[in-house]
Amino acid sequence: MSIKADVQLDAKGLACPMPIVKTKKAMQGLEDGQVLEVIATDKGSKADLAAWSKTVGHQYIGTTEQGDVLYHYIRKCNPEASEAMEKTFEKTATNEEAIAANGVILDVREAAEYAFGHIPGAKSMPIGELSTRMNELDKAQTIYVICRTGTRSDMAAQQLAEAGFTNIYNVLPGMSGYAGELQKEVN
């Protein structure tokens, strides 16, 4: 599976601390929710970028390797905005209820997030594609909408309800609280 990133940063040949310095600068130009692909050859960048992302509040999605080249994926997050955003969709389900139920688990995270780990059998439909792809869903079926924390899934559930879907649940706490088996699209 090809992983989609909004912006690429070439940090090949750079040693610590330069991959982080360049990543920090590149992240300033991204909007919340966009994914940065950092291409690096410094093996230490794997631990460095993961730790840096956690420290500043961005989501370190994961890394793939092709030969000596590392491809890191980081999603820009604004923790203050995420925490402050009110979850307003009335019908909610826990992760466990969604998995046990007979319905579709709709994962609205970015394709890169989905590729690095999702609930087995979940359907990927990034929130940015939802309005153009919701015709792929059956309005009669129960749909459990999930993201990382419940924020994007809340917005997606509202969009689906406005489009006439009636059996919609926002799954909380989302993938950040999921401890079960993960299916991955990357090695």
C-alpha positions as a Markdown table, in Angstrom:
| # | Residue | x | y | z |
|---|---|---|---|---|
| 1 | Met | 0.0 | 0.0 | 0.0 |
| 2 | Ser | 1.3 | 3.4 | -0.9 |
| 3 | Ile | 1.1 | 5.8 | 2.0 |
| 4 | Lys | -0.3 | 9.3 | 1.2 |
| 5 | Ala | 1.4 | 12.3 | 2.8 |
| 6 | Asp | 0.5 | 15.9 | 2.3 |
| 7 | Val | 4.1 | 17.1 | 2.3 |
| 8 | Gln | 7.5 | 15.4 | 1.9 |
| 9 | Leu | 10.7 | 16.5 | 3.5 |
| 10 | Asp | 14.1 | 15.2 | 2.3 |
| 11 | Ala | 16.4 | 14.8 | 5.2 |
| 12 | Lys | 18.6 | 12.1 | 3.6 |
| 13 | Gly | 22.3 | 12.4 | 4.5 |
| 14 | Leu | 21.6 | 14.6 | 7.6 |
| 15 | Ala | 22.7 | 13.5 | 11.1 |
| 16 | Cys | 21.2 | 14.5 | 14.5 |
| 17 | Pro | 19.9 | 17.1 | 15.2 |
| 18 | Met | 19.2 | 18.2 | 11.6 |
| 19 | Pro | 16.3 | 15.8 | 10.8 |
| 20 | Ile | 14.4 | 17.2 | 13.8 |
| 21 | Val | 15.4 | 20.8 | 13.0 |
| 22 | Lys | 14.1 | 20.5 | 9.4 |
| 23 | Thr | 11.0 | 18.6 | 10.6 |
| 24 | Lys | 10.1 | 21.3 | 13.1 |
| 25 | Lys | 10.4 | 23.9 | 10.4 |
| 26 | Ala | 8.4 | 21.9 | 7.9 |
| 27 | Met | 5.6 | 21.2 | 10.5 |
| 28 | Gln | 5.1 | 25.0 | 10.9 |
| 29 | Gly | 3.9 | 25.2 | 7.3 |
| 30 | Leu | 1.4 | 22.4 | 7.7 |
| 31 | Glu | -2.2 | 22.7 | 8.8 |
| 32 | Asp | -3.6 | 20.6 | 11.6 |
| 33 | Gly | -4.4 | 17.1 | 10.4 |
| 34 | Gln | -1.9 | 17.1 | 7.5 |
| 35 | Val | 0.7 | 14.4 | 7.3 |
| 36 | Leu | 4.4 | 15.0 | 6.8 |
| 37 | Glu | 6.6 | 12.3 | 5.3 |
| 38 | Val | 10.3 | 12.7 | 6.4 |
| 39 | Ile | 12.7 | 10.8 | 4.3 |
| 40 | Ala | 15.9 | 10.1 | 6.2 |
| 41 | Thr | 19.0 | 7.9 | 6.3 |
| 42 | Asp | 20.0 | 8.6 | 9.9 |
| 43 | Lys | 19.0 | 5.4 | 11.8 |
| 44 | Gly | 18.7 | 7.5 | 15.0 |
| 45 | Ser | 16.0 | 9.6 | 13.4 |
| 46 | Lys | 13.4 | 6.8 | 14.2 |
| 47 | Ala | 13.7 | 7.3 | 17.9 |
| 48 | Asp | 14.4 | 11.0 | 17.7 |
| 49 | Leu | 11.4 | 11.9 | 15.6 |
| 50 | Ala | 9.0 | 9.7 | 17.6 |
| 51 | Ala | 10.2 | 11.3 | 20.9 |
| 52 | Trp | 10.1 | 14.8 | 19.5 |
| 53 | Ser | 6.6 | 14.3 | 18.1 |
| 54 | Lys | 5.3 | 13.1 | 21.4 |
| 55 | Thr | 7.0 | 16.0 | 23.3 |
| 56 | Val | 5.5 | 18.7 | 21.1 |
| 57 | Gly | 2.0 | 17.1 | 20.7 |
| 58 | His | 2.1 | 15.8 | 17.1 |
| 59 | Gln | 1.2 | 12.2 | 16.2 |
| 60 | Tyr | 4.1 | 10.0 | 15.2 |
| 61 | Ile | 2.3 | 7.6 | 12.9 |
| 62 | Gly | 5.1 | 5.2 | 12.1 |
| 63 | Thr | 8.1 | 4.4 | 9.9 |
| 64 | Thr | 8.7 | 2.2 | 6.9 |
| 65 | Glu | 12.1 | 1.2 | 5.6 |
| 66 | Gln | 13.3 | 0.7 | 2.0 |
| 67 | Gly | 16.9 | -0.3 | 2.0 |
| 68 | Asp | 18.9 | 2.3 | 4.0 |
| 69 | Val | 16.2 | 4.9 | 3.7 |
| 70 | Leu | 13.6 | 5.6 | 6.4 |
| 71 | Tyr | 10.2 | 7.0 | 5.7 |
| 72 | His | 8.7 | 8.6 | 8.8 |
| 73 | Tyr | 5.1 | 9.8 | 9.0 |
| 74 | Ile | 4.0 | 12.5 | 11.4 |
| 75 | Arg | 0.5 | 14.1 | 11.6 |
| 76 | Lys | 0.4 | 17.7 | 12.8 |
| 77 | Cys | -1.8 | 18.1 | 15.8 |
| 78 | Asn | -2.9 | 21.0 | 18.0 |
| 79 | Pro | -3.4 | 19.3 | 21.3 |
| 80 | Glu | -5.1 | 22.4 | 22.8 |
| 81 | Ala | -7.7 | 22.6 | 19.9 |
| 82 | Ser | -8.3 | 18.8 | 20.1 |
| 83 | Glu | -8.9 | 18.8 | 23.8 |
| 84 | Ala | -11.1 | 22.0 | 23.6 |
| 85 | Met | -13.3 | 20.7 | 20.8 |
| 86 | Glu | -16.6 | 19.6 | 22.1 |
| 87 | Lys | -17.9 | 16.2 | 21.1 |
| 88 | Thr | -21.5 | 16.8 | 20.2 |
| 89 | Phe | -22.8 | 13.8 | 18.3 |
| 90 | Glu | -25.4 | 12.2 | 20.7 |
| 91 | Lys | -25.1 | 8.5 | 19.8 |
| 92 | Thr | -21.8 | 7.0 | 21.0 |
| 93 | Ala | -20.4 | 3.5 | 21.5 |
| 94 | Thr | -17.3 | 2.2 | 23.2 |
| 95 | Asn | -14.5 | 0.5 | 21.2 |
| 96 | Glu | -15.7 | -2.8 | 22.6 |
| 97 | Glu | -19.3 | -2.3 | 21.7 |
| 98 | Ala | -18.4 | -1.4 | 18.1 |
| 99 | Ile | -16.3 | -4.5 | 17.7 |
| 100 | Ala | -18.9 | -6.8 | 19.2 |
| 101 | Ala | -21.7 | -5.3 | 17.1 |
| 102 | Asn | -22.9 | -6.3 | 13.7 |
| 103 | Gly | -22.1 | -3.2 | 11.7 |
| 104 | Val | -19.5 | -1.4 | 9.7 |
| 105 | Ile | -16.5 | 0.1 | 11.5 |
| 106 | Leu | -15.7 | 3.2 | 9.4 |
| 107 | Asp | -12.1 | 4.5 | 10.1 |
| 108 | Val | -12.0 | 8.2 | 9.2 |
| 109 | Arg | -8.3 | 8.7 | 10.0 |
| 110 | Glu | -5.8 | 9.6 | 7.3 |
| 111 | Ala | -4.7 | 6.8 | 5.0 |
| 112 | Ala | -1.2 | 6.7 | 6.7 |
| 113 | Glu | -2.7 | 6.3 | 10.1 |
| 114 | Tyr | -4.9 | 3.5 | 8.9 |
| 115 | Ala | -2.0 | 1.8 | 7.1 |
| 116 | Phe | 0.1 | 1.6 | 10.3 |
| 117 | Gly | -2.7 | -0.1 | 12.3 |
| 118 | His | -6.5 | -0.4 | 12.3 |
| 119 | Ile | -9.2 | -2.7 | 13.6 |
| 120 | Pro | -9.4 | -5.8 | 11.4 |
| 121 | Gly | -12.2 | -5.4 | 8.9 |
| 122 | Ala | -12.5 | -1.7 | 9.3 |
| 123 | Lys | -13.2 | 0.4 | 6.2 |
| 124 | Ser | -10.9 | 3.3 | 5.5 |
| 125 | Met | -12.5 | 6.5 | 4.4 |
| 126 | Pro | -10.5 | 9.6 | 5.5 |
| 127 | Ile | -12.7 | 12.4 | 6.7 |
| 128 | Gly | -11.5 | 14.6 | 3.9 |
| 129 | Glu | -13.0 | 12.1 | 1.4 |
| 130 | Leu | -16.2 | 11.4 | 3.3 |
| 131 | Ser | -18.5 | 13.8 | 1.4 |
| 132 | Thr | -17.5 | 12.3 | -2.0 |
| 133 | Arg | -17.3 | 8.7 | -0.9 |
| 134 | Met | -20.3 | 8.3 | 1.5 |
| 135 | Asn | -22.3 | 6.8 | -1.4 |
| 136 | Glu | -20.1 | 3.6 | -0.9 |
| 137 | Leu | -22.0 | 3.1 | 2.4 |
| 138 | Asp | -25.4 | 1.5 | 3.0 |
| 139 | Lys | -27.8 | 3.9 | 4.8 |
| 140 | Ala | -29.6 | 0.9 | 6.3 |
| 141 | Gln | -26.5 | -0.5 | 7.9 |
| 142 | Thr | -25.3 | 0.4 | 11.4 |
| 143 | Ile | -22.0 | 2.4 | 11.1 |
| 144 | Tyr | -19.5 | 2.8 | 13.9 |
| 145 | Val | -17.3 | 5.8 | 13.1 |
| 146 | Ile | -13.8 | 5.8 | 14.6 |
| 147 | Cys | -10.7 | 8.0 | 14.5 |
| 148 | Arg | -7.8 | 8.4 | 16.9 |
| 149 | Thr | -9.5 | 10.3 | 19.7 |
| 150 | Gly | -13.2 | 10.8 | 18.8 |
| 151 | Thr | -12.9 | 14.3 | 17.4 |
| 152 | Arg | -12.8 | 13.6 | 13.7 |
| 153 | Ser | -15.3 | 10.7 | 14.1 |
| 154 | Asp | -17.6 | 13.1 | 15.8 |
| 155 | Met | -17.5 | 15.4 | 12.8 |
| 156 | Ala | -17.9 | 12.5 | 10.4 |
| 157 | Ala | -20.9 | 11.1 | 12.3 |
| 158 | Gln | -22.5 | 14.5 | 12.1 |
| 159 | Gln | -21.9 | 14.7 | 8.3 |
| 160 | Leu | -23.4 | 11.2 | 7.8 |
| 161 | Ala | -26.4 | 12.1 | 9.9 |
| 162 | Glu | -27.0 | 15.2 | 7.9 |
| 163 | Ala | -26.8 | 13.1 | 4.7 |
| 164 | Gly | -29.7 | 10.9 | 5.9 |
| 165 | Phe | -27.8 | 8.1 | 7.7 |
| 166 | Thr | -29.7 | 7.1 | 10.8 |
| 167 | Asn | -27.8 | 4.2 | 12.5 |
| 168 | Ile | -24.5 | 6.1 | 13.2 |
| 169 | Tyr | -22.4 | 5.9 | 16.4 |
| 170 | Asn | -19.3 | 7.9 | 17.3 |
| 171 | Val | -16.8 | 5.4 | 18.8 |
| 172 | Leu | -15.1 | 6.6 | 22.0 |
| 173 | Pro | -12.3 | 6.8 | 23.0 |
| 174 | Gly | -11.2 | 5.7 | 19.5 |
| 175 | Met | -8.0 | 4.1 | 18.4 |
| 176 | Ser | -6.0 | 5.9 | 21.2 |
| 177 | Gly | -7.8 | 3.6 | 23.6 |
| 178 | Tyr | -7.9 | 0.5 | 21.5 |
| 179 | Ala | -5.7 | -2.4 | 22.8 |
| 180 | Gly | -6.9 | -5.2 | 20.6 |
| 181 | Glu | -5.4 | -6.8 | 17.5 |
| 182 | Leu | -4.2 | -4.4 | 14.8 |
| 183 | Gln | -4.2 | -5.1 | 11.0 |
| 184 | Lys | -1.4 | -3.3 | 9.2 |
| 185 | Glu | -1.0 | -2.4 | 5.6 |
| 186 | Val | 2.8 | -1.8 | 5.9 |
| 187 | Asn | 5.7 | -4.1 | 7.0 |
